[in-house]
Amino acid sequence: MHTWRIPKFKLGKSKDESENNVDENNDKSWGNGLFHFHLGEKHHDSSSISNDNQQEHNIRKTSTNETLPSTLNSPKFRDNASFKNLSGAETVNSAALESKSCQSTVEKKASHSGSGLMTVKIYSGKDFALPFPITSNAAILQKLLSSGVLSSSPNDDSEVAAMIQELPRYETVEQGSMGESLIKGTCATKFIPSTILLPGSENPSPLLYFTLEFDNSITTIGPDMGTMEHPIFNKISTFDITRKLQFLKIDVFARIPSLLLPSKNWQQEINEQDEALSDILKKINTNQDILLDSFHLPLNLEVHSVPQVRLYNHHWISLERGFGKLNITVDYQPSKNNPLSIDDFDLLKVIGRGSFGKVMQVRKKDTQKIYALKALRKAYIVSKCEVTHTLAERTVLARVECPFIVPLKFSFQSPEKLYLVLAFINGGELFYHLQHEGQFSLARSRFYIAELLCALDSLHKLDVIYRDLKPENILLDYQGHIALCDFGLCKLNMKDNDKTDTFCGTPEYLAPEILLGQGYNKTVDWWTLGILLYEMMTGLPPYYDENVPVMYKKILQQPLLFPDGFDPVAKDLLIGLLSRDPNRRLGVNGTSEIRNHPFFKDISWKKLLMKGYIPPYKPHVKSEIDTANFDQEFTSENPIDSVVDEYLSASIQKQFGGWTYIGDEQLGDSISQRKSFR
Ligand SMILES: Nc1ncnc2c1ncn2[C@@H]1O[C@H](COP(=O)(O)OP(=O)(O)OP(=O)(O)O)[C@@H](O)[C@H]1O
């Protein structure tokens, strides 16, 4: 356990402060002089007079004596790069935007959006198989079949008895394990119900189920009845489409009772011979679900002129490793530009708080899809001179397409608030898991760092620097894949040779060139990636100190030390990433320099980008609606979109003009806004 770190501490701003300040029901909570501390990007106006005092004040909240060491250069306060909008058609100088903070961004109105609805109907499955044999114990199988929902009429004993009578036909005798009688994996599923009714429970528990994943939105589909070999689903799921991804990802999971496994002797032999199967057996023995197989269903969602297109019609798809088939129909319906409002969502739970408002779990009323809705108060954003960062967050989220970045589904606004609708990622923050486990294994650290490398690379390709990599901003999805969130500190429009000099980030992760105020470029993200890898593998960032000025000094001067027995290849990678000279840092010549390091030698980047590796750790997530991995402090709150009564002038409103997003394009002022601004 490492409890050394002040949770959620971003430079100059403690979580306590931000939470107090965003209490939307508390009028005293804003305009009280506290600020979001990204020096230089927003303190050019009169409020910047108290910069130094505020910096001290805010930092003092989290530890003692934490001002910048006097030996360091003062951070610079200007940032002159320009701000490019989504279409790239118009640019607005961000420095001008920041310093005046009240100039309008004029955005192009698009004639159509790329949005639509995709409906997936799943009828049944066949030929499902297991990658291992099961015991041919008639008593166990009979009991299991009797608790299963085999057909629409209640299972009668004679049906089960007839199935059990068939059992000897499928028995084989394994030679190596003392003549044990087993049923091959290909036949085993005939004797396992796809869903069972546990004693005392009214809801069936699926033993076979699958997830449909599109743009990080997940739906779980469980069977109504049938055996595992031939499950009947008859389910429909509708997805909101706001970007044209090329695949629908289907993952099939099985929940196998450990009683069905062959003897311990047999398992022991497997453990010595087959690593992949041994992992599966380990999961079954610890009551975890196993990923049976996957499929990437190709989709053609290009703009269709007809109102509805049938992409697949009662089509049988064979899973990638051949463990079964599914019968599905897929329809796509392009939709009109209908900007959303808060009324289009059921508010389910509060799941977090950011600097400017709360994050809620919501259900979109028409498609029933679950999302995370981030609400931000306009007046508070303006008072903190955070308009540029807020617009940048929305812009980056709408532009970037990477499976390891939380996708933006929609954005809309009311006169008082901005709303971001994001995929709901419910495996918990990496920060929480790291705190809980102290440190991660080499394999687990490598997996997370590889997915993060792809996420940062996709941002760099869009000329965006992330600048705030830390475990608090990294979520795990239900399977354990990375989902990077919180783009409030992104810097846009950074070409390879461009430098910026804004002093921002999180103390433990600040690169030396930021501390020295020398100007920095994309390579700061490689420094933070190195710090994160070190922290995952050892439990602490390399230069951590409770005293922030001492920590800064260590970042600048202390040699990089490794615990005894540290993996030499990881060490070599870290030495490269944590080079104090950004011009010699690994990655300065492009991401491929890092990808090609021997640390990642066994990784197929193509496979990784398809989410093709099974994550080393699967978070405990019961369903797509499960909020068990969120702090009760939030989930116990009443989920309401609190009413704020703050008048904002037309010129201020204009700054948020290009906020609305419902697909590939920006919409400028939405219809609903025009209505509401009267
Ligand atoms: N897409 C999401 N799915 C699930 N939870 C989310 C999602 N986005 C945010 N959260 C939760 O809400 C919290 C706050 O969100 P976020 O970090 O984006 O806010 P912020 O204002 O940018 O935060 P900060 O104050 O750190 O800048 C996160 O730590 C996370 O727990």
The ligand as a Tripos MOL2 file, in Angstrom:
@<TRIPOS>MOLECULE
LIG
   31    33     1     0     0
SMALL
NO_CHARGES

@<TRIPOS>ATOM
      1 N1        -15.7680    8.8020  -18.9090 N.pl3     1 LIG1
      2 C1        -15.7650    8.5730  -17.6050 C.ar      1 LIG1
      3 N2        -16.2240    7.3970  -17.1210 N.ar      1 LIG1
      4 C2        -16.2330    7.1760  -15.7930 C.ar      1 LIG1
      5 N3        -15.7970    8.0410  -14.8750 N.ar      1 LIG1
      6 C3        -15.3360    9.2190  -15.2870 C.ar      1 LIG1
      7 C4        -15.2930    9.5560  -16.6690 C.ar      1 LIG1
      8 N4        -14.7770   10.7960  -16.7850 N.ar      1 LIG1
      9 C5        -14.5150   11.2130  -15.5340 C.ar      1 LIG1
     10 N5        -14.8530   10.2700  -14.6190 N.ar      1 LIG1
     11 C6        -14.7240   10.3450  -13.1660 C.3       1 LIG1
     12 O1        -14.8830   11.6910  -12.7500 O.3       1 LIG1
     13 C7        -13.6750   12.1760  -12.1480 C.3       1 LIG1
     14 C8        -13.4540   13.6370  -12.5190 C.3       1 LIG1
     15 O2        -13.3710   13.7600  -13.9250 O.3       1 LIG1
     16 P1        -12.2180   14.5610  -14.6650 P.3       1 LIG1
     17 O3        -10.8900   14.1150  -14.1200 O.co2     1 LIG1
     18 O4        -12.4120   14.4580  -16.1230 O.co2     1 LIG1
     19 O5        -12.5670   16.0120  -14.1910 O.3       1 LIG1
     20 P2        -11.6110   17.2660  -14.2500 P.3       1 LIG1
     21 O6        -12.3780   18.4820  -13.9620 O.co2     1 LIG1
     22 O7        -10.9390   17.2840  -15.5620 O.co2     1 LIG1
     23 O8        -10.6600   16.8580  -13.1040 O.3       1 LIG1
     24 P3         -9.4300   17.6290  -12.5150 P.3       1 LIG1
     25 O9         -9.9710   18.4260  -11.4030 O.co2     1 LIG1
     26 O10        -8.5220   16.5140  -12.0790 O.co2     1 LIG1
     27 O11        -8.8690   18.4560  -13.6280 O.co2     1 LIG1
     28 C9        -12.5830   11.2260  -12.6630 C.3       1 LIG1
     29 O12       -11.5260   11.1470  -11.7670 O.3       1 LIG1
     30 C10       -13.3200    9.8990  -12.7900 C.3       1 LIG1
     31 O13       -13.3630    9.2120  -11.5610 O.3       1 LIG1
@<TRIPOS>BOND
     1     1     2 1
     2     2     3 ar
     3     2     7 ar
     4     3     4 ar
     5     4     5 ar
     6     5     6 ar
     7     6     7 ar
     8     6    10 ar
     9     7     8 ar
    10     8     9 ar
    11     9    10 ar
    12    10    11 1
    13    11    12 1
    14    11    30 1
    15    12    13 1
    16    13    14 1
    17    13    28 1
    18    14    15 1
    19    15    16 1
    20    16    17 2
    21    16    18 1
    22    16    19 1
    23    19    20 1
    24    20    21 2
    25    20    22 1
    26    20    23 1
    27    23    24 1
    28    24    25 2
    29    24    26 1
    30    24    27 1
    31    28    29 1
    32    28    30 1
    33    30    31 1
@<TRIPOS>SUBSTRUCTURE
     1 LIG1         1 GROUP 0 **** ****
